[in-house]
Amino acid sequence: MLRNTFLYAIGICFLMLAKVKNHLQGYAAKNISVSEVNKCIEYDLHIVEHWSFYLRNYTHDANCLVGKHVLELGPGDDLGIGLYLLSKNCSQYDACDVHDLMQFTSDSFYEQFFEKLQTINSHADIDFLKAQLTAAKQGNASKLNYKVSNDFNLATAFVEDSVDLVFSQAAFECFDDIETTISQLNVVCKSGAILLTEIDLQSHTRCIRDWDPNYIHRYPRWVYNLFWFRGIPNRLRPYQYKEAFERAGWIDVSIVPLKRLDNLDKSYAGVHKDFADHKNQMDYLSIIFCARKG
Ligand SMILES: C[S@@+](CC[C@H](N)C(=O)[O-])C[C@H]1O[C@@H](n2cnc3c(N)ncnc32)[C@H](O)[C@@H]1O
């Protein structure tokens, strides 16, 4: 009891700090700064392999990327993921974000990225990829189509009925209005399109997430809303994503826990009553969520 009261108070300080930091510094995406180029490159390559692994499991198709028109939501700091997907013969990479985080990424990042790509895939058409990157940076038509849109309106940003695969990494939990995003996905996705996203359900604050990962769930909505800023976790639980997609006509929902608390009692200790029911799966800290557009 005393411990939970203490953690409640500490958590308020972290919520306040996160809001002040966001106000002063703006939105910061990754734990890795773009100056740590090698780490960023490894991260991008790893994310694509990670998605591919879960996508193959979901589709039972070894060639599930080839020829596919991909849309990534909330891509973060660089276009490495898009370039790697194109090198794996995806036909098109679209991406949308509310923050223009790519503007800080240096040309030397991409030079090193292409060098790395050449070493892992000698067949990759680096000249083609460089041309796509240049066209994208100049705002010309490109297979690498990155849009920054403050209203995050996917339906106006991309071509209707064009997308085969939607990917996203640690971004869905930041979205303002999941129902609207799903209804816009319904416009741009083809029938049978697949969505695969890793959703980070726990606190995003680095100093606290390891020892009190569910601290953001200690507060009633009105308290949490006092510290709201764009990009703060929306606190939606897995069942709520599932229900929202199913309501919009998506089928075959699969939820795979990636990171989980092993002590169920601890997972629920101190959480607000809105999250106390076991349907909230408070032991799930991150998940892979897949669904198919019906
Ligand atoms: C934690 S970062 C993850 C970035 C990248 N996917 C990665 O793995 O490094 C969250 C991403 O979601 C975007 N984002 C934050 N708030 C958003 C919002 N309200 N609507 C749409 N995207 C948002 C951010 O700009 C960022 O690209």
The ligand as an SDF file (V2000), in Angstrom:
LIG
                    3D

 27 29  0  0  0  0  0  0  0  0999 V2000
    8.3820    5.9770  -30.3350 C   0  0  0  0  0  0  0  0  0  0  0  0
    8.4560    6.6830  -31.9340 S   0  0  0  0  0  0  0  0  0  0  0  0
    8.8410    5.2590  -32.9120 C   0  0  0  0  0  0  0  0  0  0  0  0
    9.4830    5.6540  -34.1990 C   0  0  0  0  0  0  0  0  0  0  0  0
    9.9730    4.5050  -35.0800 C   0  0  0  0  0  0  0  0  0  0  0  0
    8.8660    3.7090  -35.5470 N   0  0  0  0  0  0  0  0  0  0  0  0
   10.9800    3.6840  -34.3120 C   0  0  0  0  0  0  0  0  0  0  0  0
   10.7250    2.5070  -34.0670 O   0  0  0  0  0  0  0  0  0  0  0  0
   12.0270    4.2320  -33.9800 O   0  0  0  0  0  0  0  0  0  0  0  0
    6.7460    7.0140  -32.3010 C   0  0  0  0  0  0  0  0  0  0  0  0
    6.4350    7.4990  -33.7110 C   0  0  0  0  0  0  0  0  0  0  0  0
    5.0450    7.8640  -33.7630 O   0  0  0  0  0  0  0  0  0  0  0  0
    4.9350    9.2140  -34.2050 C   0  0  0  0  0  0  0  0  0  0  0  0
    3.8320    9.8460  -33.4770 N   0  0  0  0  0  0  0  0  0  0  0  0
    3.8790   10.3740  -32.2450 C   0  0  0  0  0  0  0  0  0  0  0  0
    2.6820   10.8780  -31.9110 N   0  0  0  0  0  0  0  0  0  0  0  0
    1.8690   10.6450  -32.9430 C   0  0  0  0  0  0  0  0  0  0  0  0
    0.4960   10.9190  -33.1990 C   0  0  0  0  0  0  0  0  0  0  0  0
   -0.2500   11.5260  -32.3010 N   0  0  0  0  0  0  0  0  0  0  0  0
   -0.0250   10.5260  -34.3790 N   0  0  0  0  0  0  0  0  0  0  0  0
    0.7590    9.9160  -35.2970 C   0  0  0  0  0  0  0  0  0  0  0  0
    2.0590    9.6270  -35.1060 N   0  0  0  0  0  0  0  0  0  0  0  0
    2.6030    9.9820  -33.9490 C   0  0  0  0  0  0  0  0  0  0  0  0
    6.2590    9.8660  -33.8990 C   0  0  0  0  0  0  0  0  0  0  0  0
    6.5110   11.0040  -34.6850 O   0  0  0  0  0  0  0  0  0  0  0  0
    7.2250    8.7270  -34.1400 C   0  0  0  0  0  0  0  0  0  0  0  0
    7.5570    8.6090  -35.4930 O   0  0  0  0  0  0  0  0  0  0  0  0
  1  2  1  0
  2  3  1  0
  2 10  1  0
  3  4  1  0
  4  5  1  0
  5  6  1  0
  5  7  1  0
  7  8  2  0
  7  9  1  0
 10 11  1  0
 11 12  1  0
 11 26  1  0
 12 13  1  0
 13 14  1  0
 13 24  1  0
 14 15  1  0
 14 23  1  0
 15 16  2  0
 16 17  1  0
 17 18  1  0
 17 23  2  0
 18 19  1  0
 18 20  2  0
 20 21  1  0
 21 22  2  0
 22 23  1  0
 24 25  1  0
 24 26  1  0
 26 27  1  0
M  CHG  2   2   1   9  -1
M  END
$$$$
